Amino acid sequence: MPLSATLLAALREAVGAANVQTQADELFVYECDGLTVDRATPGAVVFVHSTDEVAKVVRACSEHTQPFVARGAGTGLSGGAVALNGAVVIELARMNRILEVDLENRVALVEPGVVNVHLTKACSERHLHYAPDPSSQGACTIGGNVAENSGGPHTLKYGVTVNHVLGLEVVLPSGEVVELGGPHGKGQGYDLVGLFVGSEGTFGIATKAWVKLTPNPESVKTLLAVFASVDEASRAVSGIIAAGIVPAALELIDQTIVRAVEQWLHLGFPTDAGAVLLIELDGLRDGLEPLADRVMRCCREAGGLDVRQAKDEKERLLLWKARKQAFGAVGRLSPSYYVQDGVIPRSRLPGVLAQITASAERHGLVNANVFHAGDGNLHPLILFDERDPRQVEAALACNEEVMSAVIEAGGMLSGEHGIGLEKLHFMPRVFSPDDLDAMLRVREVFDPRHLANPHKAIPSRRCWEVKGHEPPKLEPPRRKL
């Protein structure tokens, strides 16, 4: 859907003509995010460098009733950055400055395009770090983490993004700039910071974030437990938590992923293992060794074939390299994969994982697993070849069954990837019409015209049904079939 000449002129005036891309070959790069099966061509891509520029671009879109979508590194996995109906992509990757690091108060002020791991590196010499650590932390940006309320392996102990954001500078869909919370906390009254984090770009665009910095633990112990099957590894997860132990991280990697990682990185992983658990404990040095002993005992009681500690920091980093690079290693097995992130009760892990494997087999596909087992956040990977339309259809059908299994187990649709476009049609299966109506009414406080990332996170049609109006015509994304 081409933009009007007057809107294009306003965008170019706001940021300079060189920062507005409209050519087909330029827009092609922005047709999808990390979920490659759903695609749509933006009306334009606008590179911004400051809050003032963001506000000008948003005001121009508002004046022309033009939808817009904020985008950072594009690593999202739910179609959240797909520009439906020719929306304008507001590209924040160049707003990438760490503006302030307050070591005394352990707070940093960052722009949304700051890459997650760069903040930790910037304060590592003072033995501080930014705790939320998505597996894509080497590429994903803090603005995207705020939008999706991202987690990571250390979520189990340290929480998700919302637990580490003190304040936000936000451009509302009207173009107004406001501050929610601030460097000293969220203040009195309603927690608008908590409301904004995880809103998936539907309330506006965060242009600055005050985030907490966490002291590095005095001591860390990283364990690798080897099991003959995923079932035994899942039972060990429940056993560790039932024993009252909360590891910093508790990750499960199945045999398919272990073999792919080992063939690529040659880390010495046992390729005959049905599954392995990567377990990290941290805290005060005194008492950590007995805690590690208790964890190892839980693993052995669940059928662990071997449990060992990383002997030094080098080996510890190698173990984590295997986990962090797991998705990349899948490229050795398949040209494409579909990854989910439903959340289920830990006690339901064995049964739901068996259902997912059976679903993949019914559709003639292979399923692999690497996920945050400690908090029940599944990341099943459905392997397929997106060049083959039949395999794409099979992967999409398998994904439907995966999410159905999650819902039937009493789980939730997303732990950290967000609802986006991908899981929108599942929302009425989890939430009642009154629930969805309440969510939409909150959204309309921020964005009454649904210009900010429309048709994402919450089913929009319900909103117009409530108001008695016809829903706008939506050009669906192109599925790569």
C-alpha positions as CSV (number, residue, x, y, z in Angstrom):
1,M,0.0,0.0,0.0
2,P,1.9,3.1,-1.2
3,L,2.2,6.1,1.1
4,S,0.8,9.5,0.1
5,A,3.2,12.1,-1.3
6,T,2.3,14.4,1.5
7,L,3.2,11.8,4.2
8,L,6.4,10.9,2.5
9,A,7.3,14.6,2.3
10,A,6.6,15.0,6.1
11,L,8.8,11.9,6.9
12,R,11.7,13.2,4.8
13,E,11.4,16.6,6.5
14,A,11.4,14.9,9.9
15,V,14.6,12.8,9.5
16,G,16.2,13.8,6.1
17,A,15.5,12.1,2.8
18,A,18.5,9.8,3.1
19,N,16.8,8.2,6.2
20,V,13.6,7.3,4.4
21,Q,13.7,4.1,2.4
22,T,10.9,3.4,-0.1
23,Q,12.5,1.3,-2.9
24,A,11.3,-2.3,-3.2
25,D,14.8,-3.8,-2.8
26,E,15.2,-1.7,0.4
27,L,11.8,-2.7,1.8
28,F,12.4,-6.4,1.1
29,V,14.8,-6.6,4.1
30,Y,12.1,-5.5,6.5
31,E,9.3,-7.9,5.3
32,C,9.6,-10.1,8.4
33,D,11.3,-10.6,11.7
34,G,12.8,-13.8,13.0
35,L,9.6,-15.6,12.2
36,T,10.1,-15.9,8.4
37,V,6.8,-17.5,7.4
38,D,4.7,-14.4,7.8
39,R,5.7,-11.4,5.6
40,A,4.4,-8.0,4.6
41,T,6.0,-5.1,2.7
42,P,6.3,-1.8,4.7
43,G,5.1,1.4,3.2
44,A,8.4,2.9,4.1
45,V,11.3,2.4,6.5
46,V,12.4,5.4,8.5
47,F,15.7,5.5,10.4
48,V,15.6,7.7,13.5
49,H,18.4,9.0,15.7
50,S,16.7,10.7,18.6
51,T,13.5,11.0,20.6
52,D,12.7,14.2,18.8
53,E,12.9,12.5,15.4
54,V,10.7,9.6,16.7
55,A,8.1,12.1,17.9
56,K,8.2,13.9,14.6
57,V,7.7,10.7,12.6
58,V,4.9,9.5,14.8
59,R,3.1,12.9,14.6
60,A,3.4,12.7,10.8
61,C,1.9,9.2,10.8
62,S,-0.9,10.3,13.3
63,E,-1.8,13.3,11.2
64,H,-2.2,11.1,8.1
65,T,-3.9,8.2,10.0
66,Q,-1.0,6.0,9.0
67,P,-0.1,2.9,11.1
68,F,3.5,2.5,12.2
69,V,5.6,-0.3,13.7
70,A,8.8,0.2,15.8
71,R,11.7,-2.2,15.0
72,G,15.1,-2.8,16.4
73,A,17.3,-5.7,15.3
74,G,14.4,-7.8,14.0
75,T,15.2,-10.8,16.1
76,G,11.6,-11.2,17.3
77,L,9.9,-14.6,16.8
78,S,6.2,-13.8,16.8
79,G,5.8,-11.5,13.8
80,G,5.6,-8.5,16.0
81,A,7.7,-6.3,13.6
82,V,5.7,-7.3,10.5
83,A,4.4,-4.1,8.9
84,L,0.8,-5.0,8.0
85,N,-1.3,-2.8,5.7
86,G,1.8,-1.0,4.5
87,A,2.7,0.4,7.9
88,V,5.7,2.6,8.3
89,V,8.6,0.9,10.0
90,I,10.3,3.2,12.5
91,E,13.8,1.7,12.7
92,L,15.5,2.4,16.1
93,A,18.8,0.5,15.6
94,R,20.7,3.7,15.3
95,M,19.6,5.0,18.6
96,N,22.2,2.8,20.2
97,R,23.9,4.9,22.9
98,I,24.5,4.0,26.5
99,L,23.7,7.5,27.9
100,E,24.7,7.0,31.5
101,V,25.9,4.3,33.9
102,D,25.3,5.3,37.5
103,L,27.5,2.8,39.3
104,E,26.7,4.1,42.8
105,N,22.9,3.5,42.3
106,R,23.4,0.6,39.9
107,V,21.2,2.1,37.2
108,A,21.9,2.7,33.5
109,L,20.1,4.9,31.0
110,V,20.1,3.5,27.5
111,E,18.5,4.1,24.1
112,P,16.3,1.4,22.6
113,G,18.9,0.3,20.0
114,V,21.5,-0.7,22.5
115,V,22.4,-4.4,22.0
116,N,21.6,-6.4,25.2
117,V,25.0,-7.8,25.8
118,H,26.8,-4.5,25.1
119,L,25.3,-3.1,28.4
120,T,26.8,-5.9,30.4
121,K,30.1,-5.5,28.7
122,A,30.1,-1.8,29.5
123,C,29.8,-2.3,33.2
124,S,31.7,-5.7,33.6
125,E,34.8,-4.1,35.0
126,R,32.8,-2.9,37.9
127,H,31.4,-6.4,38.5
128,L,27.9,-5.5,37.4
129,H,25.7,-6.9,34.6
130,Y,22.3,-6.5,33.0
131,A,20.4,-9.7,34.1
132,P,17.9,-10.4,31.4
133,D,19.8,-12.5,28.9
134,P,17.8,-13.8,25.9
135,S,19.6,-16.4,23.8
136,S,19.8,-13.7,21.1
137,Q,21.5,-11.2,23.5
138,G,24.4,-10.8,21.1
139,A,22.0,-9.2,18.6
140,C,18.7,-8.3,20.2
141,T,18.2,-4.7,21.5
142,I,16.9,-3.5,24.8
143,G,14.0,-1.7,23.1
144,G,12.8,-5.0,21.7
145,N,13.3,-6.7,25.0
146,V,11.1,-4.0,26.6
147,A,8.4,-4.5,23.9
148,E,8.3,-8.3,24.4
149,N,9.2,-8.5,28.1
150,S,12.0,-10.8,27.1
151,G,13.5,-13.4,29.4
152,G,16.4,-15.8,29.0
153,P,18.1,-18.7,30.8
154,H,18.5,-16.7,34.0
155,T,14.9,-15.7,34.2
156,L,14.2,-18.5,36.8
157,K,16.1,-16.6,39.5
158,Y,16.4,-13.1,38.3
159,G,13.1,-12.5,36.5
160,V,12.2,-11.1,33.0
161,T,12.7,-7.6,31.6
162,V,9.9,-5.9,33.5
163,N,11.7,-6.8,36.8
164,H,14.7,-4.7,35.7
165,V,13.2,-1.6,34.2
166,L,12.8,1.4,36.5
167,G,11.5,3.9,34.0
168,L,10.9,4.7,30.4
169,E,10.8,7.7,28.1
170,V,7.9,7.0,25.7
171,V,6.6,8.5,22.5
172,L,2.8,8.0,22.5
173,P,0.9,7.3,19.3
174,S,-0.2,11.0,19.3
175,G,3.5,12.0,19.1
176,E,3.5,13.3,22.8
177,V,6.7,12.4,24.8
178,V,6.1,11.3,28.4
179,E,8.1,9.7,31.1
180,L,6.9,6.6,33.0
181,G,8.8,6.0,36.3
182,G,12.4,7.1,36.3
183,P,15.9,6.4,37.6
184,H,14.7,6.1,41.2
185,G,11.8,3.7,40.5
186,K,8.3,3.5,39.4
187,G,6.9,6.0,41.8
188,Q,3.5,6.2,43.4
189,G,0.2,5.2,41.9
190,Y,-0.4,2.8,39.0
191,D,2.6,0.9,37.7
192,L,2.6,2.3,34.1
193,V,6.1,1.0,33.5
194,G,4.9,-2.5,34.2
195,L,1.9,-1.9,31.9
196,F,4.1,-0.7,29.1
197,V,6.7,-3.4,29.2
198,G,5.4,-6.3,27.2
199,S,2.8,-4.2,25.3
200,E,4.5,-5.2,22.0
201,G,4.6,-1.7,20.6
202,T,0.9,-1.2,20.8
203,F,1.0,1.6,23.4
204,G,3.8,3.6,21.8
205,I,7.6,3.6,21.4
206,A,10.1,3.5,24.2
207,T,13.0,5.9,23.3
208,K,15.0,5.6,26.6
209,A,15.0,3.1,29.4
210,W,16.4,3.3,33.0
211,V,17.4,-0.2,33.9
212,K,18.8,-1.9,36.9
213,L,22.3,-3.2,37.0
214,T,22.8,-6.4,39.0
215,P,26.0,-7.2,41.0
216,N,27.9,-10.2,39.8
217,P,27.5,-13.2,42.2
218,E,30.4,-13.9,44.4
219,S,30.6,-17.5,43.2
220,V,29.1,-19.5,40.3
221,K,28.8,-23.3,39.8
222,T,27.7,-24.7,36.5
223,L,26.7,-28.4,36.2
224,L,26.0,-30.7,33.3
225,A,23.7,-33.6,34.0
226,V,23.3,-36.4,31.4
227,F,20.1,-38.5,31.1
228,A,19.0,-41.4,28.9
229,S,15.7,-39.6,28.1
230,V,13.9,-36.3,28.1
231,D,11.4,-37.8,30.6
232,E,14.1,-38.4,33.2
233,A,15.6,-35.0,32.6
234,S,12.1,-33.5,33.1
235,R,11.7,-35.4,36.3
236,A,15.0,-34.1,37.6
237,V,13.8,-30.5,36.9
238,S,10.7,-31.1,39.1
239,G,12.8,-32.7,41.7
240,I,15.2,-29.8,42.0
241,I,12.4,-27.3,42.4
242,A,10.5,-29.5,44.8
243,A,13.7,-29.7,47.0
244,G,13.4,-25.9,47.5
245,I,16.3,-25.1,45.2
246,V,16.1,-22.2,42.8
247,P,19.0,-22.3,40.4
248,A,20.0,-19.2,38.5
249,A,19.3,-21.2,35.3
250,L,18.0,-24.7,34.5
251,E,18.0,-25.5,30.8
252,L,17.1,-28.7,29.0
253,I,18.7,-29.7,25.7
254,D,17.6,-32.9,23.9
255,Q,19.6,-35.3,21.9
256,T,18.9,-33.7,18.5
257,I,20.3,-30.4,19.6
258,V,23.2,-31.9,21.6
259,R,24.4,-33.7,18.4
260,A,24.0,-30.6,16.3
261,V,26.0,-28.5,18.7
262,E,28.7,-31.1,19.2
263,Q,29.2,-31.6,15.4
264,W,29.6,-27.9,15.0
265,L,31.5,-26.8,18.1
266,H,33.2,-30.0,19.3
267,L,32.7,-29.2,23.0
268,G,32.8,-32.8,24.2
269,F,29.1,-33.2,24.7
270,P,27.8,-36.8,25.1
271,T,26.1,-37.4,21.8
272,D,24.5,-40.6,23.0
273,A,22.6,-38.8,25.7
274,G,18.8,-38.6,25.4
275,A,18.9,-35.2,27.0
276,V,21.2,-33.0,29.2
277,L,20.4,-30.4,31.8
278,L,22.6,-27.3,32.1
279,I,22.2,-26.1,35.7
280,E,23.8,-22.9,37.1
281,L,23.9,-22.0,40.8
282,D,25.2,-18.7,42.0
283,G,25.4,-16.7,45.2
284,L,27.8,-16.5,48.2
285,R,30.8,-18.8,48.0
286,D,30.0,-20.3,51.5
287,G,27.2,-22.9,51.1
288,L,27.3,-23.1,47.3
289,E,29.2,-26.4,47.3
290,P,26.6,-28.2,49.5
291,L,23.9,-26.8,47.3
292,A,25.6,-28.2,44.2
293,D,25.8,-31.6,46.0
294,R,22.0,-31.5,46.6
295,V,21.3,-30.7,42.9
296,M,23.5,-33.5,41.8
297,R,21.7,-35.9,44.2
298,C,18.4,-34.8,42.7
299,C,19.7,-35.5,39.2
300,R,21.0,-39.0,40.1
301,E,17.7,-39.9,41.9
302,A,15.8,-39.0,38.6
303,G,18.1,-41.4,36.7
304,G,21.0,-39.2,35.8
305,L,23.8,-41.2,34.1
306,D,26.5,-38.6,34.8
307,V,26.5,-35.3,36.7
308,R,29.6,-33.1,36.7
309,Q,30.7,-29.6,37.5
310,A,32.6,-27.3,35.1
311,K,36.1,-27.4,36.4
312,D,36.9,-23.8,35.6
313,E,35.6,-20.6,34.0
314,K,36.7,-21.7,30.5
315,E,34.7,-24.9,30.7
316,R,31.7,-23.0,32.1
317,L,31.7,-20.6,29.2
318,L,32.0,-23.6,26.8
319,L,28.9,-25.1,28.3
320,W,27.0,-21.8,27.9
321,K,28.3,-21.4,24.4
322,A,26.5,-24.7,23.6
323,R,23.3,-23.4,25.0
324,K,23.5,-19.9,23.5
325,Q,24.5,-21.2,20.0
326,A,21.9,-24.0,20.0
327,F,19.6,-22.3,17.5
328,G,22.4,-21.6,15.2
329,A,23.5,-25.2,15.3
330,V,20.1,-26.2,14.0
331,G,21.2,-24.9,10.6
332,R,23.3,-28.1,10.3
333,L,20.1,-30.2,10.5
334,S,17.6,-28.2,8.5
335,P,17.4,-25.0,6.4
336,S,14.4,-23.7,8.4
337,Y,12.8,-24.1,11.8
338,Y,9.7,-22.9,13.6
339,V,10.2,-22.2,17.3
340,Q,7.5,-21.8,19.9
341,D,7.6,-20.5,23.5
342,G,4.5,-21.7,25.3
343,V,4.7,-22.1,29.1
344,I,3.3,-25.1,31.0
345,P,3.4,-26.4,34.5
346,R,6.8,-28.1,35.1
347,S,5.0,-31.3,36.2
348,R,3.4,-31.5,32.7
349,L,6.8,-31.4,30.8
350,P,7.1,-35.1,30.0
351,G,3.6,-35.5,28.7
352,V,3.5,-32.3,26.6
353,L,7.0,-33.0,25.1
354,A,5.8,-36.4,24.1
355,Q,2.7,-34.9,22.4
356,I,4.9,-32.4,20.5
357,T,7.2,-35.2,19.3
358,A,4.2,-37.3,18.2
359,S,2.7,-34.3,16.3
360,A,5.9,-33.7,14.4
361,E,6.1,-37.3,13.4
362,R,2.5,-37.3,12.2
363,H,3.4,-34.5,9.9
364,G,6.6,-36.1,8.7
365,L,8.8,-33.6,10.4
366,V,11.5,-33.6,13.1
367,N,11.2,-31.9,16.4
368,A,14.1,-30.7,18.6
369,N,14.0,-29.2,22.1
370,V,16.1,-26.6,23.9
371,F,14.3,-24.6,26.5
372,H,14.0,-22.9,29.9
373,A,12.9,-26.0,31.8
374,G,13.0,-24.4,35.2
375,D,10.1,-22.2,34.5
376,G,8.3,-24.5,32.1
377,N,9.0,-22.2,29.1
378,L,9.1,-24.6,26.1
379,H,11.0,-23.8,22.9
380,P,10.2,-26.7,20.6
381,L,11.8,-26.4,17.2
382,I,9.9,-27.8,14.3
383,L,12.4,-28.5,11.5
384,F,11.4,-28.0,7.9
385,D,12.4,-26.7,4.5
386,E,10.6,-23.5,3.7
387,R,11.4,-24.0,0.0
388,D,8.9,-26.8,0.0
389,P,5.3,-25.6,0.3
390,R,4.1,-28.9,1.7
391,Q,6.6,-28.8,4.5
392,V,5.6,-25.2,5.3
393,E,2.0,-26.3,5.6
394,A,3.0,-29.3,7.7
395,A,5.1,-27.1,10.0
396,L,2.2,-24.6,10.5
397,A,-0.2,-27.5,11.2
398,C,2.3,-29.0,13.7
399,N,2.6,-25.6,15.4
400,E,-1.2,-25.4,15.8
401,E,-1.1,-28.8,17.6
402,V,1.8,-27.6,19.8
403,M,-0.1,-24.6,21.0
404,S,-3.2,-26.7,21.5
405,A,-1.2,-29.1,23.7
406,V,0.1,-26.1,25.7
407,I,-3.4,-24.7,26.3
408,E,-4.8,-28.1,27.2
409,A,-2.1,-28.5,29.8
410,G,-3.2,-25.3,31.5
411,G,-0.3,-23.3,30.1
412,M,0.0,-19.8,28.6
413,L,0.7,-18.8,25.0
414,S,4.0,-17.0,25.5
415,G,6.9,-16.8,28.0
416,E,9.0,-14.2,26.2
417,H,8.4,-14.1,22.5
418,G,5.1,-12.3,22.7
419,I,1.8,-12.8,21.0
420,G,2.5,-10.6,18.0
421,L,0.8,-11.8,14.9
422,E,1.6,-15.4,15.2
423,K,-0.5,-16.4,18.3
424,L,-3.3,-13.9,17.9
425,H,-5.9,-16.4,16.9
426,F,-5.2,-18.4,20.1
427,M,-6.0,-15.6,22.4
428,P,-9.8,-16.3,22.5
429,R,-9.0,-19.8,23.6
430,V,-7.3,-18.6,26.7
431,F,-9.1,-15.4,27.5
432,S,-12.9,-14.7,27.6
433,P,-14.5,-11.9,25.5
434,D,-14.7,-9.8,28.7
435,D,-11.0,-10.3,29.3
436,L,-10.1,-9.3,25.7
437,D,-12.5,-6.3,25.8
438,A,-10.7,-5.1,29.0
439,M,-7.3,-5.4,27.3
440,L,-8.5,-3.5,24.3
441,R,-10.0,-0.7,26.5
442,V,-6.6,-0.3,28.2
443,R,-4.9,-0.2,24.8
444,E,-7.3,2.5,23.6
445,V,-6.2,4.8,26.5
446,F,-2.8,4.9,24.8
447,D,-3.8,4.5,21.2
448,P,-7.5,5.1,20.5
449,R,-7.1,4.8,16.7
450,H,-5.0,1.6,16.8
451,L,-2.1,3.2,14.8
452,A,0.7,1.7,16.9
453,N,1.5,-1.8,15.6
454,P,-2.1,-2.6,14.7
455,H,-3.5,-6.1,14.6
456,K,-0.9,-7.4,17.1
457,A,-1.0,-8.8,20.7
458,I,-4.8,-8.6,21.1
459,P,-7.4,-9.5,18.5
460,S,-8.5,-6.2,17.1
461,R,-11.8,-7.3,15.7
462,R,-13.4,-7.7,19.1
463,C,-12.8,-4.0,19.7
464,W,-15.0,-2.9,16.8
465,E,-17.6,-5.5,17.6
466,V,-17.9,-4.0,21.0
467,K,-18.2,-0.5,19.6
468,G,-20.7,-1.6,16.9
469,H,-18.5,-0.6,13.9
470,E,-17.3,-2.7,11.0
471,P,-13.7,-3.8,11.4
472,P,-11.2,-2.3,9.0
473,K,-10.1,-4.4,6.0
474,L,-6.9,-6.1,6.9
475,E,-4.5,-7.2,4.3
476,P,-3.2,-10.5,5.7
477,P,0.5,-11.2,5.7
478,R,2.0,-13.3,3.0
479,R,2.7,-16.8,4.1
480,K,5.8,-18.3,2.5
481,L,4.2,-21.3,0.9
